[in-house]
Amino acid sequence: MGQLEGKTAVVTGGGTGIGLATAVRLAAEGAHVFITGRRKAVLDAAVETIGPAGATAVVGDISDLDDLDRLYDTVRARGRGLDVLFANAATASFATLRQTTEEHVDETFHVNVRGTLFTVQKALPLLNDGASVILNSSVRADDGVAAFGAYAASKAAIRSFARTWANELKDRGIRVNAISPGTIDTPGLDAVAAGDTPFTRSQFVEGVPLGRIGRPEEVANVAAFLASEQSSFILGANLYVDGGENQF
Ligand SMILES: NC(=O)c1ccc[n+]([C@@H]2O[C@H](COP(=O)([O-])OP(=O)(O)OC[C@H]3O[C@@H](n4cnc5c(N)ncnc54)[C@H](OP(=O)(O)O)[C@@H]3O)[C@@H](O)[C@H]2O)c1
């Protein structure tokens, strides 16, 4: 028996990277996983990877409230409520303070902060007592890497949400926690390393005491732990999965 046998899970941004690895892991633990993202072909391929019996794709943008309603209508139709929500989807683009435009800051906060807030708010009527809500923050919430300003601030907001929502939902036995990944090998990292930032992959590695980039499965392991009863006394916390990047 898996640790999530018969449970229902939602993973936003479940088509690639950390979200896909977590969806695979939650399904392997017995959950039925609803994944969402904006690209249908990516989600369809992810369902094949997860195993069609264990996953359902719902195309949608977390910053679009109608899309969130459609996502949760699909989950509701399964008739078992929602036990695990991994609010993982985010956008990542980079600009120094001098370079920052209205569009850059609006997009970052629209998706990462507002989108995550409504992802969780709209799940509230579906969440079963005892559910686990996991928010994906970042080590960047704690540090001051140049050009990460808006993204880092959005991830600090996510870490903050975990504390407030844990307090608000604890009476239903719903646990809210955050994860702060360090540098993880995903398509998102490829985009950062190839983009207009001062970082290459090898420069990212230099900052990691364990001397390597993390694997998405290493974050998925922590998400699965937080999703399960193994973490029953962890509430409002932030678990680092960073190879020591922000610890020394
Ligand atoms: N990789 C790292 O080093 C690292 C470190 C710390 C934190 N994180 C966080 O980990 C999470 C996952 O990132 P990743 O590294 O796994 O990158 P990724 O592979 O690019 O995954 C991001 C996923 O989110 C989806 N997405 C983006 N915007 C969306 C939106 N508006 N609505 C719905 N889905 C959306 C994307 O699919 P579509 O484009 O099809 O929508 C994609 O599947 C993010 O929150 C990121 O900030 C990553």
The ligand as an ORCA input file, in Angstrom:
! r2SCAN-3c Opt
* xyz 0 1
  N      14.300     24.715    -10.761
  C      14.749     25.421     -9.759
  O      15.974     25.598     -9.576
  C      13.781     26.008     -8.754
  C      14.312     26.521     -7.560
  C      13.455     27.053     -6.617
  C      12.081     27.082     -6.857
  N      11.599     26.589     -8.031
  C      10.150     26.630     -8.224
  O       9.685     25.361     -8.586
  C       8.443     25.499     -9.305
  C       8.490     24.645    -10.541
  O       9.507     25.132    -11.407
  P      10.438     24.172    -12.258
  O      11.834     24.526    -11.951
  O       9.972     22.763    -12.135
  O      10.184     24.764    -13.731
  P       9.309     24.304    -14.959
  O       9.704     22.963    -15.404
  O       9.390     25.442    -15.913
  O       7.844     24.192    -14.346
  C       6.944     25.234    -14.229
  C       5.591     24.696    -14.612
  O       4.594     25.662    -14.277
  C       3.718     25.799    -15.367
  N       3.232     27.166    -15.350
  C       3.952     28.300    -15.495
  N       3.140     29.363    -15.448
  C       1.886     28.881    -15.247
  C       0.618     29.477    -15.117
  N       0.453     30.800    -15.193
  N      -0.463     28.673    -14.912
  C      -0.315     27.343    -14.854
  N       0.854     26.722    -14.990
  C       1.942     27.489    -15.174
  C       4.529     25.470    -16.607
  O       3.732     24.919    -17.641
  P       3.082     25.843    -18.806
  O       4.169     26.736    -19.294
  O       2.600     24.853    -19.813
  O       1.947     26.596    -18.161
  C       5.484     24.410    -16.091
  O       4.948     23.111    -16.262
  C       8.268     27.000     -9.530
  O       7.426     27.526     -8.524
  C       9.678     27.533     -9.343
  O       9.673     28.892     -8.961
  C      12.411     26.054     -8.981
*
